[in-house]
Amino acid sequence: MKLLVIEDEPSLLNSITRYFQKEQFLCEGVSTYNEALRRIEDNPYDCIILDINLPGGSGLQLLRYLREDKKRTA
């Protein structure tokens, strides 16, 4: 399962991604709105863990983008 974690707090992002990697998930992490948008555009993910407050934009904006473009996550 491929996960994307979008979290702007470095220690929390590191903790979440390490946990999922330890559990044998393919897990990537980003910390800004623009990084998240690029990753979402370039890669399919089974699950996205999304923070609401991000540098450069809102997690809610990303959620709307995902819904409008009908991007699929499991």
PQR file of N, CA, C, O and H, with PARSE charges and radii, in Angstrom:
ATOM      1  N   MET A   1       0.851  -1.167   0.000 -0.4000 1.5000
ATOM      2  CA  MET A   1       0.000   0.000   0.000 -0.0000 2.0000
ATOM      3  C   MET A   1       0.900   1.233   0.000  0.5500 1.7000
ATOM      4  O   MET A   1       1.858   1.309   0.769 -0.5500 1.4000
ATOM      5  N   LYS A   2       0.594   2.181  -0.850 -0.4000 1.5000
ATOM      6  CA  LYS A   2       1.386   3.405  -0.982 -0.0000 2.0000
ATOM      7  C   LYS A   2       0.644   4.563  -0.319  0.5500 1.7000
ATOM      8  O   LYS A   2      -0.494   4.871  -0.672 -0.5500 1.4000
ATOM      9  H   LYS A   2      -0.184   2.120  -1.475  0.4000 1.0000
ATOM     10  N   LEU A   3       1.312   5.203   0.654 -0.4000 1.5000
ATOM     11  CA  LEU A   3       0.717   6.289   1.428 -0.0000 2.0000
ATOM     12  C   LEU A   3       1.447   7.598   1.181  0.5500 1.7000
ATOM     13  O   LEU A   3       2.651   7.618   0.930 -0.5500 1.4000
ATOM     14  H   LEU A   3       2.237   4.952   0.941  0.4000 1.0000
ATOM     15  N   LEU A   4       0.703   8.681   1.257 -0.4000 1.5000
ATOM     16  CA  LEU A   4       1.287  10.025   1.255 -0.0000 2.0000
ATOM     17  C   LEU A   4       0.850  10.710   2.532  0.5500 1.7000
ATOM     18  O   LEU A   4      -0.342  10.813   2.820 -0.5500 1.4000
ATOM     19  H   LEU A   4      -0.275   8.664   1.461  0.4000 1.0000
ATOM     20  N   VAL A   5       1.831  11.181   3.299 -0.4000 1.5000
ATOM     21  CA  VAL A   5       1.548  11.933   4.521 -0.0000 2.0000
ATOM     22  C   VAL A   5       1.891  13.385   4.244  0.5500 1.7000
ATOM     23  O   VAL A   5       3.010  13.707   3.844 -0.5500 1.4000
ATOM     24  H   VAL A   5       2.799  11.098   3.065  0.4000 1.0000
ATOM     25  N   ILE A   6       0.910  14.263   4.464 -0.4000 1.5000
ATOM     26  CA  ILE A   6       1.093  15.692   4.244 -0.0000 2.0000
ATOM     27  C   ILE A   6       0.963  16.369   5.605  0.5500 1.7000
ATOM     28  O   ILE A   6      -0.136  16.485   6.148 -0.5500 1.4000
ATOM     29  H   ILE A   6       0.001  14.001   4.790  0.4000 1.0000
ATOM     30  N   GLU A   7       2.093  16.813   6.149 -0.4000 1.5000
ATOM     31  CA  GLU A   7       2.142  17.370   7.506 -0.0000 2.0000
ATOM     32  C   GLU A   7       3.284  18.376   7.573  0.5500 1.7000
ATOM     33  O   GLU A   7       4.409  18.070   7.177 -0.5500 1.4000
ATOM     34  H   GLU A   7       2.985  16.719   5.708  0.4000 1.0000
ATOM     35  N   ASP A   8       2.995  19.578   8.075 -0.4000 1.5000
ATOM     36  CA  ASP A   8       4.015  20.616   8.088 -0.0000 2.0000
ATOM     37  C   ASP A   8       4.909  20.607   9.328  0.5500 1.7000
ATOM     38  O   ASP A   8       5.944  21.273   9.327 -0.5500 1.4000
ATOM     39  H   ASP A   8       2.081  19.826   8.397  0.4000 1.0000
ATOM     40  N   GLU A   9       4.556  19.895  10.358 -0.4000 1.5000
ATOM     41  CA  GLU A   9       5.409  19.801  11.541 -0.0000 2.0000
ATOM     42  C   GLU A   9       6.426  18.680  11.329  0.5500 1.7000
ATOM     43  O   GLU A   9       6.048  17.510  11.252 -0.5500 1.4000
ATOM     44  H   GLU A   9       3.715  19.354  10.359  0.4000 1.0000
ATOM     45  N   PRO A  10       7.716  19.026  11.232 -0.5600 1.5000
ATOM     46  CA  PRO A  10       8.730  18.024  10.876  0.2800 2.0000
ATOM     47  C   PRO A  10       8.772  16.798  11.795  0.5500 1.7000
ATOM     48  O   PRO A  10       8.873  15.672  11.309 -0.5500 1.4000
ATOM     49  N   SER A  11       8.697  16.997  13.095 -0.4000 1.5000
ATOM     50  CA  SER A  11       8.793  15.843  13.997 -0.0000 2.0000
ATOM     51  C   SER A  11       7.591  14.918  13.859  0.5500 1.7000
ATOM     52  O   SER A  11       7.745  13.698  13.929 -0.5500 1.4000
ATOM     53  H   SER A  11       8.614  17.912  13.490  0.4000 1.0000
ATOM     54  N   LEU A  12       6.407  15.469  13.667 -0.4000 1.5000
ATOM     55  CA  LEU A  12       5.211  14.655  13.483 -0.0000 2.0000
ATOM     56  C   LEU A  12       5.248  13.932  12.138  0.5500 1.7000
ATOM     57  O   LEU A  12       4.901  12.754  12.057 -0.5500 1.4000
ATOM     58  H   LEU A  12       6.283  16.460  13.610  0.4000 1.0000
ATOM     59  N   LEU A  13       5.663  14.623  11.095 -0.4000 1.5000
ATOM     60  CA  LEU A  13       5.797  14.004   9.770 -0.0000 2.0000
ATOM     61  C   LEU A  13       6.779  12.834   9.833  0.5500 1.7000
ATOM     62  O   LEU A  13       6.503  11.756   9.307 -0.5500 1.4000
ATOM     63  H   LEU A  13       5.945  15.580  11.161  0.4000 1.0000
ATOM     64  N   ASN A  14       7.903  13.048  10.467 -0.4000 1.5000
ATOM     65  CA  ASN A  14       8.907  11.997  10.596 -0.0000 2.0000
ATOM     66  C   ASN A  14       8.368  10.812  11.392  0.5500 1.7000
ATOM     67  O   ASN A  14       8.576   9.661  11.009 -0.5500 1.4000
ATOM     68  H   ASN A  14       8.127  13.923  10.895  0.4000 1.0000
ATOM     69  N   SER A  15       7.694  11.081  12.471 -0.4000 1.5000
ATOM     70  CA  SER A  15       7.141  10.022  13.315 -0.0000 2.0000
ATOM     71  C   SER A  15       6.105   9.176  12.563  0.5500 1.7000
ATOM     72  O   SER A  15       6.133   7.947  12.629 -0.5500 1.4000
ATOM     73  H   SER A  15       7.525  12.016  12.782  0.4000 1.0000
ATOM     74  N   ILE A  16       5.206   9.836  11.857 -0.4000 1.5000
ATOM     75  CA  ILE A  16       4.154   9.126  11.115 -0.0000 2.0000
ATOM     76  C   ILE A  16       4.763   8.282   9.997  0.5500 1.7000
ATOM     77  O   ILE A  16       4.430   7.106   9.851 -0.5500 1.4000
ATOM     78  H   ILE A  16       5.184  10.834  11.803  0.4000 1.0000
ATOM     79  N   THR A  17       5.652   8.881   9.210 -0.4000 1.5000
ATOM     80  CA  THR A  17       6.223   8.133   8.087 -0.0000 2.0000
ATOM     81  C   THR A  17       7.083   6.966   8.577  0.5500 1.7000
ATOM     82  O   THR A  17       7.042   5.889   7.982 -0.5500 1.4000
ATOM     83  H   THR A  17       5.922   9.837   9.328  0.4000 1.0000
ATOM     84  N   ARG A  18       7.852   7.155   9.636 -0.4000 1.5000
ATOM     85  CA  ARG A  18       8.661   6.046  10.171 -0.0000 2.0000
ATOM     86  C   ARG A  18       7.774   4.909  10.659  0.5500 1.7000
ATOM     87  O   ARG A  18       8.083   3.738  10.443 -0.5500 1.4000
ATOM     88  H   ARG A  18       7.885   8.030  10.119  0.4000 1.0000
ATOM     89  N   TYR A  19       6.662   5.260  11.322 -0.4000 1.5000
ATOM     90  CA  TYR A  19       5.758   4.224  11.816 -0.0000 2.0000
ATOM     91  C   TYR A  19       5.235   3.366  10.667  0.5500 1.7000
ATOM     92  O   TYR A  19       5.296   2.138  10.729 -0.5500 1.4000
ATOM     93  H   TYR A  19       6.411   6.212  11.497  0.4000 1.0000
ATOM     94  N   PHE A  20       4.724   4.008   9.624 -0.4000 1.5000
ATOM     95  CA  PHE A  20       4.166   3.252   8.507 -0.0000 2.0000
ATOM     96  C   PHE A  20       5.242   2.468   7.756  0.5500 1.7000
ATOM     97  O   PHE A  20       4.989   1.350   7.309 -0.5500 1.4000
ATOM     98  H   PHE A  20       4.675   5.006   9.573  0.4000 1.0000
ATOM     99  N   GLN A  21       6.421   3.034   7.614 -0.4000 1.5000
ATOM    100  CA  GLN A  21       7.508   2.303   6.968 -0.0000 2.0000
ATOM    101  C   GLN A  21       7.895   1.075   7.786  0.5500 1.7000
ATOM    102  O   GLN A  21       8.176   0.015   7.226 -0.5500 1.4000
ATOM    103  H   GLN A  21       6.626   3.943   7.977  0.4000 1.0000
ATOM    104  N   LYS A  22       7.908   1.216   9.100 -0.4000 1.5000
ATOM    105  CA  LYS A  22       8.205   0.082   9.976 -0.0000 2.0000
ATOM    106  C   LYS A  22       7.168  -1.031   9.808  0.5500 1.7000
ATOM    107  O   LYS A  22       7.488  -2.212   9.947 -0.5500 1.4000
ATOM    108  H   LYS A  22       7.680   2.077   9.555  0.4000 1.0000
ATOM    109  N   GLU A  23       5.938  -0.648   9.512 -0.4000 1.5000
ATOM    110  CA  GLU A  23       4.853  -1.609   9.302 -0.0000 2.0000
ATOM    111  C   GLU A  23       4.788  -2.105   7.851  0.5500 1.7000
ATOM    112  O   GLU A  23       3.797  -2.706   7.436 -0.5500 1.4000
ATOM    113  H   GLU A  23       5.679   0.311   9.399  0.4000 1.0000
ATOM    114  N   GLN A  24       5.843  -1.850   7.098 -0.4000 1.5000
ATOM    115  CA  GLN A  24       6.012  -2.341   5.730 -0.0000 2.0000
ATOM    116  C   GLN A  24       5.144  -1.634   4.675  0.5500 1.7000
ATOM    117  O   GLN A  24       4.883  -2.198   3.613 -0.5500 1.4000
ATOM    118  H   GLN A  24       6.648  -1.362   7.436  0.4000 1.0000
ATOM    119  N   PHE A  25       4.703  -0.416   4.962 -0.4000 1.5000
ATOM    120  CA  PHE A  25       3.995   0.388   3.967 -0.0000 2.0000
ATOM    121  C   PHE A  25       5.020   1.210   3.190  0.5500 1.7000
ATOM    122  O   PHE A  25       6.048   1.605   3.740 -0.5500 1.4000
ATOM    123  H   PHE A  25       4.915   0.042   5.825  0.4000 1.0000
ATOM    124  N   LEU A  26       4.745   1.464   1.932 -0.4000 1.5000
ATOM    125  CA  LEU A  26       5.521   2.417   1.160 -0.0000 2.0000
ATOM    126  C   LEU A  26       4.942   3.777   1.498  0.5500 1.7000
ATOM    127  O   LEU A  26       3.817   4.089   1.106 -0.5500 1.4000
ATOM    128  H   LEU A  26       3.909   1.143   1.485  0.4000 1.0000
ATOM    129  N   CYS A  27       5.694   4.584   2.216 -0.4000 1.5000
ATOM    130  CA  CYS A  27       5.156   5.828   2.754 -0.0000 2.0000
ATOM    131  C   CYS A  27       6.068   6.997   2.394  0.5500 1.7000
ATOM    132  O   CYS A  27       7.271   6.965   2.654 -0.5500 1.4000
ATOM    133  H   CYS A  27       6.608   4.331   2.535  0.4000 1.0000
ATOM    134  N   GLU A  28       5.479   8.028   1.795 -0.4000 1.5000
ATOM    135  CA  GLU A  28       6.198   9.246   1.449 -0.0000 2.0000
ATOM    136  C   GLU A  28       5.624  10.386   2.256  0.5500 1.7000
ATOM    137  O   GLU A  28       4.451  10.361   2.629 -0.5500 1.4000
ATOM    138  H   GLU A  28       4.501   8.055   1.584  0.4000 1.0000
ATOM    139  N   GLY A  29       6.444  11.387   2.529 -0.4000 1.5000
ATOM    140  CA  GLY A  29       5.973  12.533   3.294 -0.0000 2.0000
ATOM    141  C   GLY A  29       6.390  13.837   2.657  0.5500 1.7000
ATOM    142  O   GLY A  29       7.485  13.955   2.108 -0.5500 1.4000
ATOM    143  H   GLY A  29       7.396  11.407   2.227  0.4000 1.0000
ATOM    144  N   VAL A  30       5.502  14.819   2.733 -0.4000 1.5000
ATOM    145  CA  VAL A  30       5.786  16.178   2.272 -0.0000 2.0000
ATOM    146  C   VAL A  30       5.252  17.159   3.308  0.5500 1.7000
ATOM    147  O   VAL A  30       4.405  16.816   4.133 -0.5500 1.4000
ATOM    148  H   VAL A  30       4.612  14.723   3.179  0.4000 1.0000
ATOM    149  N   SER A  31       5.768  18.401   3.248 -0.4000 1.5000
ATOM    150  CA  SER A  31       5.411  19.349   4.298 -0.0000 2.0000
ATOM    151  C   SER A  31       4.765  20.639   3.815  0.5500 1.7000
ATOM    152  O   SER A  31       4.413  21.487   4.636 -0.5500 1.4000
ATOM    153  H   SER A  31       6.456  18.680   2.578  0.4000 1.0000
ATOM    154  N   THR A  32       4.599  20.812   2.505 -0.4000 1.5000
ATOM    155  CA  THR A  32       3.960  22.032   2.008 -0.0000 2.0000
ATOM    156  C   THR A  32       2.858  21.700   1.002  0.5500 1.7000
ATOM    157  O   THR A  32       2.808  20.606   0.441 -0.5500 1.4000
ATOM    158  H   THR A  32       4.885  20.124   1.838  0.4000 1.0000
ATOM    159  N   TYR A  33       2.001  22.656   0.799 -0.4000 1.5000
ATOM    160  CA  TYR A  33       0.907  22.522  -0.163 -0.0000 2.0000
ATOM    161  C   TYR A  33       1.446  22.222  -1.566  0.5500 1.7000
ATOM    162  O   TYR A  33       0.966  21.310  -2.239 -0.5500 1.4000
ATOM    163  H   TYR A  33       2.042  23.545   1.254  0.4000 1.0000
ATOM    164  N   ASN A  34       2.440  22.991  -1.998 -0.4000 1.5000
ATOM    165  CA  ASN A  34       2.973  22.817  -3.361 -0.0000 2.0000
ATOM    166  C   ASN A  34       3.644  21.470  -3.547  0.5500 1.7000
ATOM    167  O   ASN A  34       3.488  20.845  -4.596 -0.5500 1.4000
ATOM    168  H   ASN A  34       2.831  23.731  -1.451  0.4000 1.0000
ATOM    169  N   GLU A  35       4.396  21.005  -2.541 -0.4000 1.5000
ATOM    170  CA  GLU A  35       5.000  19.673  -2.632 -0.0000 2.0000
ATOM    171  C   GLU A  35       3.912  18.606  -2.735  0.5500 1.7000
ATOM    172  O   GLU A  35       4.019  17.670  -3.527 -0.5500 1.4000
ATOM    173  H   GLU A  35       4.524  21.512  -1.689  0.4000 1.0000
ATOM    174  N   ALA A  36       2.877  18.758  -1.934 -0.4000 1.5000
ATOM    175  CA  ALA A  36       1.779  17.785  -1.941 -0.0000 2.0000
ATOM    176  C   ALA A  36       1.092  17.753  -3.301  0.5500 1.7000
ATOM    177  O   ALA A  36       0.813  16.679  -3.835 -0.5500 1.4000
ATOM    178  H   ALA A  36       2.790  19.518  -1.291  0.4000 1.0000
ATOM    179  N   LEU A  37       0.824  18.913  -3.854 -0.4000 1.5000
ATOM    180  CA  LEU A  37       0.162  18.991  -5.157 -0.0000 2.0000
ATOM    181  C   LEU A  37       1.000  18.302  -6.233  0.5500 1.7000
ATOM    182  O   LEU A  37       0.459  17.572  -7.064 -0.5500 1.4000
ATOM    183  H   LEU A  37       1.051  19.785  -3.420  0.4000 1.0000
ATOM    184  N   ARG A  38       2.306  18.526  -6.223 -0.4000 1.5000
ATOM    185  CA  ARG A  38       3.191  17.882  -7.214 -0.0000 2.0000
ATOM    186  C   ARG A  38       3.162  16.360  -7.054  0.5500 1.7000
ATOM    187  O   ARG A  38       3.066  15.633  -8.042 -0.5500 1.4000
ATOM    188  H   ARG A  38       2.744  19.119  -5.548  0.4000 1.0000
ATOM    189  N   ARG A  39       3.245  15.884  -5.821 -0.4000 1.5000
ATOM    190  CA  ARG A  39       3.242  14.440  -5.592 -0.0000 2.0000
ATOM    191  C   ARG A  39       1.915  13.819  -6.029  0.5500 1.7000
ATOM    192  O   ARG A  39       1.894  12.755  -6.649 -0.5500 1.4000
ATOM    193  H   ARG A  39       3.324  16.474  -5.018  0.4000 1.0000
ATOM    194  N   ILE A  40       0.818  14.486  -5.704 -0.4000 1.5000
ATOM    195  CA  ILE A  40      -0.513  13.975  -6.064 -0.0000 2.0000
ATOM    196  C   ILE A  40      -0.662  13.911  -7.587  0.5500 1.7000
ATOM    197  O   ILE A  40      -1.252  12.973  -8.124 -0.5500 1.4000
ATOM    198  H   ILE A  40       0.835  15.350  -5.201  0.4000 1.0000
ATOM    199  N   GLU A  41      -0.129  14.905  -8.264 -0.4000 1.5000
ATOM    200  CA  GLU A  41      -0.211  14.928  -9.728 -0.0000 2.0000
ATOM    201  C   GLU A  41       0.631  13.821 -10.367  0.5500 1.7000
ATOM    202  O   GLU A  41       0.243  13.241 -11.381 -0.5500 1.4000
ATOM    203  H   GLU A  41       0.350  15.667  -7.828  0.4000 1.0000
ATOM    204  N   ASP A  42       1.780  13.538  -9.766 -0.4000 1.5000
ATOM    205  CA  ASP A  42       2.747  12.629 -10.385 -0.0000 2.0000
ATOM    206  C   ASP A  42       2.614  11.169  -9.963  0.5500 1.7000
ATOM    207  O   ASP A  42       3.168  10.291 -10.624 -0.5500 1.4000
ATOM    208  H   ASP A  42       2.096  14.010  -8.943  0.4000 1.0000
ATOM    209  N   ASN A  43       1.890  10.890  -8.877 -0.4000 1.5000
ATOM    210  CA  ASN A  43       1.867   9.534  -8.329 -0.0000 2.0000
ATOM    211  C   ASN A  43       0.472   9.118  -7.875  0.5500 1.7000
ATOM    212  O   ASN A  43      -0.289   9.936  -7.358 -0.5500 1.4000
ATOM    213  H   ASN A  43       1.439  11.603  -8.340  0.4000 1.0000
ATOM    214  N   PRO A  44       0.146   7.864  -8.066 -0.5600 1.5000
ATOM    215  CA  PRO A  44      -1.101   7.348  -7.478  0.2800 2.0000
ATOM    216  C   PRO A  44      -0.828   6.907  -6.031  0.5500 1.7000
ATOM    217  O   PRO A  44       0.216   6.318  -5.751 -0.5500 1.4000
ATOM    218  N   TYR A  45      -1.747   7.186  -5.130 -0.4000 1.5000
ATOM    219  CA  TYR A  45      -1.634   6.777  -3.732 -0.0000 2.0000
ATOM    220  C   TYR A  45      -2.877   5.999  -3.341  0.5500 1.7000
ATOM    221  O   TYR A  45      -3.979   6.277  -3.813 -0.5500 1.4000
ATOM    222  H   TYR A  45      -2.595   7.665  -5.358  0.4000 1.0000
ATOM    223  N   ASP A  46      -2.680   5.026  -2.475 -0.4000 1.5000
ATOM    224  CA  ASP A  46      -3.803   4.268  -1.943 -0.0000 2.0000
ATOM    225  C   ASP A  46      -4.490   5.027  -0.815  0.5500 1.7000
ATOM    226  O   ASP A  46      -5.689   4.875  -0.584 -0.5500 1.4000
ATOM    227  H   ASP A  46      -1.784   4.801  -2.092  0.4000 1.0000
ATOM    228  N   CYS A  47      -3.711   5.845  -0.118 -0.4000 1.5000
ATOM    229  CA  CYS A  47      -4.254   6.596   1.014 -0.0000 2.0000
ATOM    230  C   CYS A  47      -3.442   7.873   1.188  0.5500 1.7000
ATOM    231  O   CYS A  47      -2.225   7.871   1.008 -0.5500 1.4000
ATOM    232  H   CYS A  47      -2.737   5.969  -0.305  0.4000 1.0000
ATOM    233  N   ILE A  48      -4.120   8.966   1.541 -0.4000 1.5000
ATOM    234  CA  ILE A  48      -3.459  10.238   1.810 -0.0000 2.0000
ATOM    235  C   ILE A  48      -3.875  10.679   3.207  0.5500 1.7000
ATOM    236  O   ILE A  48      -5.061  10.777   3.518 -0.5500 1.4000
ATOM    237  H   ILE A  48      -5.109   8.968   1.687  0.4000 1.0000
ATOM    238  N   ILE A  49      -2.870  10.944   4.042 -0.4000 1.5000
ATOM    239  CA  ILE A  49      -3.104  11.482   5.379 -0.0000 2.0000
ATOM    240  C   ILE A  49      -2.807  12.971   5.280  0.5500 1.7000
ATOM    241  O   ILE A  49      -1.678  13.364   4.988 -0.5500 1.4000
ATOM    242  H   ILE A  49      -1.906  10.864   3.788  0.4000 1.0000
ATOM    243  N   LEU A  50      -3.810  13.793   5.520 -0.4000 1.5000
ATOM    244  CA  LEU A  50      -3.762  15.200   5.147 -0.0000 2.0000
ATOM    245  C   LEU A  50      -3.947  16.126   6.341  0.5500 1.7000
ATOM    246  O   LEU A  50      -4.945  16.043   7.056 -0.5500 1.4000
ATOM    247  H   LEU A  50      -4.727  13.474   5.758  0.4000 1.0000
ATOM    248  N   ASP A  51      -2.977  17.005   6.548 -0.4000 1.5000
ATOM    249  CA  ASP A  51      -3.086  18.074   7.539 -0.0000 2.0000
ATOM    250  C   ASP A  51      -3.879  19.226   6.911  0.5500 1.7000
ATOM    251  O   ASP A  51      -3.824  19.435   5.699 -0.5500 1.4000
ATOM    252  H   ASP A  51      -2.166  17.072   5.967  0.4000 1.0000
ATOM    253  N   ILE A  52      -4.601  19.954   7.724 -0.4000 1.5000
ATOM    254  CA  ILE A  52      -5.422  21.053   7.202 -0.0000 2.0000
ATOM    255  C   ILE A  52      -4.601  22.324   6.975  0.5500 1.7000
ATOM    256  O   ILE A  52      -4.713  22.949   5.920 -0.5500 1.4000
ATOM    257  H   ILE A  52      -4.646  19.784   8.708  0.4000 1.0000
ATOM    258  N   ASN A  53      -3.782  22.711   7.946 -0.4000 1.5000
ATOM    259  CA  ASN A  53      -2.992  23.946   7.846 -0.0000 2.0000
ATOM    260  C   ASN A  53      -1.611  23.637   7.286  0.5500 1.7000
ATOM    261  O   ASN A  53      -0.803  22.958   7.919 -0.5500 1.4000
ATOM    262  H   ASN A  53      -3.691  22.203   8.803  0.4000 1.0000
ATOM    263  N   LEU A  54      -1.356  24.153   6.080 -0.4000 1.5000
ATOM    264  CA  LEU A  54      -0.089  23.898   5.405 -0.0000 2.0000
ATOM    265  C   LEU A  54       0.526  25.198   4.909  0.5500 1.7000
ATOM    266  O   LEU A  54      -0.197  26.132   4.560 -0.5500 1.4000
ATOM    267  H   LEU A  54      -2.013  24.705   5.566  0.4000 1.0000
ATOM    268  N   PRO A  55       1.847  25.268   4.873 -0.5600 1.5000
ATOM    269  CA  PRO A  55       2.482  26.415   4.232  0.2800 2.0000
ATOM    270  C   PRO A  55       2.124  26.436   2.741  0.5500 1.7000
ATOM    271  O   PRO A  55       2.276  25.430   2.047 -0.5500 1.4000
ATOM    272  N   GLY A  56       1.656  27.568   2.264 -0.4000 1.5000
ATOM    273  CA  GLY A  56       1.348  27.722   0.846 -0.0000 2.0000
ATOM    274  C   GLY A  56      -0.084  27.423   0.458  0.5500 1.7000
ATOM    275  O   GLY A  56      -0.467  27.655  -0.688 -0.5500 1.4000
ATOM    276  H   GLY A  56       1.533  28.385   2.827  0.4000 1.0000
ATOM    277  N   GLY A  57      -0.886  26.915   1.379 -0.4000 1.5000
ATOM    278  CA  GLY A  57      -2.277  26.610   1.054 -0.0000 2.0000
ATOM    279  C   GLY A  57      -2.920  25.770   2.132  0.5500 1.7000
ATOM    280  O   GLY A  57      -2.304  25.455   3.150 -0.5500 1.4000
ATOM    281  H   GLY A  57      -0.575  26.727   2.310  0.4000 1.0000
ATOM    282  N   SER A  58      -4.146  25.418   1.899 -0.4000 1.5000
ATOM    283  CA  SER A  58      -4.933  24.673   2.874 -0.0000 2.0000
ATOM    284  C   SER A  58      -5.103  23.219   2.449  0.5500 1.7000
ATOM    285  O   SER A  58      -5.256  22.917   1.266 -0.5500 1.4000
ATOM    286  H   SER A  58      -4.647  25.674   1.073  0.4000 1.0000
ATOM    287  N   GLY A  59      -5.073  22.336   3.422 -0.4000 1.5000
ATOM    288  CA  GLY A  59      -5.373  20.941   3.148 -0.0000 2.0000
ATOM    289  C   GLY A  59      -6.773  20.773   2.591  0.5500 1.7000
ATOM    290  O   GLY A  59      -7.033  19.851   1.817 -0.5500 1.4000
ATOM    291  H   GLY A  59      -4.949  22.581   4.384  0.4000 1.0000
ATOM    292  N   LEU A  60      -7.672  21.658   2.981 -0.4000 1.5000
ATOM    293  CA  LEU A  60      -9.039  21.609   2.440 -0.0000 2.0000
ATOM    294  C   LEU A  60      -9.047  21.918   0.946  0.5500 1.7000
ATOM    295  O   LEU A  60      -9.846  21.356   0.198 -0.5500 1.4000
ATOM    296  H   LEU A  60      -7.460  22.407   3.610  0.4000 1.0000
ATOM    297  N   GLN A  61      -8.163  22.808   0.516 -0.4000 1.5000
ATOM    298  CA  GLN A  61      -8.040  23.080  -0.919 -0.0000 2.0000
ATOM    299  C   GLN A  61      -7.565  21.827  -1.659  0.5500 1.7000
ATOM    300  O   GLN A  61      -8.058  21.521  -2.744 -0.5500 1.4000
ATOM    301  H   GLN A  61      -7.514  23.265   1.124  0.4000 1.0000
ATOM    302  N   LEU A  62      -6.621  21.114  -1.078 -0.4000 1.5000
ATOM    303  CA  LEU A  62      -6.150  19.874  -1.695 -0.0000 2.0000
ATOM    304  C   LEU A  62      -7.264  18.841  -1.762  0.5500 1.7000
ATOM    305  O   LEU A  62      -7.407  18.136  -2.761 -0.5500 1.4000
ATOM    306  H   LEU A  62      -6.221  21.363  -0.196  0.4000 1.0000
ATOM    307  N   LEU A  63      -8.045  18.755  -0.707 -0.4000 1.5000
ATOM    308  CA  LEU A  63      -9.160  17.816  -0.696 -0.0000 2.0000
ATOM    309  C   LEU A  63     -10.171  18.152  -1.796  0.5500 1.7000
ATOM    310  O   LEU A  63     -10.646  17.260  -2.499 -0.5500 1.4000
ATOM    311  H   LEU A  63      -7.929  19.328   0.104  0.4000 1.0000
ATOM    312  N   ARG A  64     -10.494  19.426  -1.941 -0.4000 1.5000
ATOM    313  CA  ARG A  64     -11.401  19.844  -3.020 -0.0000 2.0000
ATOM    314  C   ARG A  64     -10.811  19.494  -4.388  0.5500 1.7000
ATOM    315  O   ARG A  64     -11.520  19.015  -5.273 -0.5500 1.4000
ATOM    316  H   ARG A  64     -10.107  20.150  -1.370  0.4000 1.0000
ATOM    317  N   TYR A  65      -9.523  19.734  -4.549 -0.4000 1.5000
ATOM    318  CA  TYR A  65      -8.850  19.399  -5.801 -0.0000 2.0000
ATOM    319  C   TYR A  65      -8.971  17.904  -6.093  0.5500 1.7000
ATOM    320  O   TYR A  65      -9.286  17.510  -7.216 -0.5500 1.4000
ATOM    321  H   TYR A  65      -8.947  20.123  -3.830  0.4000 1.0000
ATOM    322  N   LEU A  66      -8.725  17.086  -5.094 -0.4000 1.5000
ATOM    323  CA  LEU A  66      -8.822  15.638  -5.272 -0.0000 2.0000
ATOM    324  C   LEU A  66     -10.232  15.230  -5.684  0.5500 1.7000
ATOM    325  O   LEU A  66     -10.411  14.392  -6.567 -0.5500 1.4000
ATOM    326  H   LEU A  66      -8.469  17.406  -4.182  0.4000 1.0000
ATOM    327  N   ARG A  67     -11.213  15.819  -5.049 -0.4000 1.5000
ATOM    328  CA  ARG A  67     -12.609  15.479  -5.370 -0.0000 2.0000
ATOM    329  C   ARG A  67     -13.005  15.964  -6.761  0.5500 1.7000
ATOM    330  O   ARG A  67     -13.650  15.234  -7.514 -0.5500 1.4000
ATOM    331  H   ARG A  67     -11.068  16.500  -4.331  0.4000 1.0000
ATOM    332  N   GLU A  68     -12.624  17.187  -7.101 -0.4000 1.5000
ATOM    333  CA  GLU A  68     -12.997  17.753  -8.406 -0.0000 2.0000
ATOM    334  C   GLU A  68     -12.356  16.984  -9.554  0.5500 1.7000
ATOM    335  O   GLU A  68     -12.999  16.729 -10.572 -0.5500 1.4000
ATOM    336  H   GLU A  68     -12.100  17.780  -6.489  0.4000 1.0000
ATOM    337  N   ASP A  69     -11.107  16.620  -9.391 -0.4000 1.5000
ATOM    338  CA  ASP A  69     -10.396  15.897 -10.451 -0.0000 2.0000
ATOM    339  C   ASP A  69     -10.618  14.404 -10.367  0.5500 1.7000
ATOM    340  O   ASP A  69     -10.052  13.632 -11.140 -0.5500 1.4000
ATOM    341  H   ASP A  69     -10.584  16.827  -8.564  0.4000 1.0000
ATOM    342  N   LYS A  70     -11.458  14.002  -9.410 -0.4000 1.5000
ATOM    343  CA  LYS A  70     -11.816  12.596  -9.250 -0.0000 2.0000
ATOM    344  C   LYS A  70     -10.598  11.698  -9.085  0.5500 1.7000
ATOM    345  O   LYS A  70     -10.568  10.566  -9.570 -0.5500 1.4000
ATOM    346  H   LYS A  70     -11.918  14.630  -8.781  0.4000 1.0000
ATOM    347  N   LYS A  71      -9.593  12.226  -8.391 -0.4000 1.5000
ATOM    348  CA  LYS A  71      -8.433  11.404  -8.066 -0.0000 2.0000
ATOM    349  C   LYS A  71      -8.908  10.322  -7.109  0.5500 1.7000
ATOM    350  O   LYS A  71      -9.718  10.583  -6.219 -0.5500 1.4000
ATOM    351  H   LYS A  71      -9.616  13.145  -7.998  0.4000 1.0000
ATOM    352  N   ARG A  72      -8.409   9.123  -7.288 -0.4000 1.5000
ATOM    353  CA  ARG A  72      -8.882   7.990  -6.491 -0.0000 2.0000
ATOM    354  C   ARG A  72      -7.838   7.615  -5.451  0.5500 1.7000
ATOM    355  O   ARG A  72      -6.654   7.478  -5.759 -0.5500 1.4000
ATOM    356  H   ARG A  72      -7.751   8.911  -8.011  0.4000 1.0000
ATOM    357  N   THR A  73      -8.289   7.453  -4.236 -0.4000 1.5000
ATOM    358  CA  THR A  73      -7.488   6.833  -3.186 -0.0000 2.0000
ATOM    359  C   THR A  73      -8.331   5.749  -2.572  0.5500 1.7000
ATOM    360  O   THR A  73      -9.559   5.829  -2.591 -0.5500 1.4000
ATOM    361  H   THR A  73      -9.251   7.564  -3.986  0.4000 1.0000
ATOM    362  N   ALA A  74      -7.701   4.749  -2.034 -0.4000 1.5000
ATOM    363  CA  ALA A  74      -8.442   3.641  -1.415 -0.0000 2.0000
ATOM    364  C   ALA A  74      -8.965   4.063  -0.056  0.5500 1.7000
ATOM    365  O   ALA A  74      -9.616   3.273   0.628 -0.5500 1.4000
ATOM    366  H   ALA A  74      -6.704   4.684  -2.019  0.4000 1.0000
TER
END
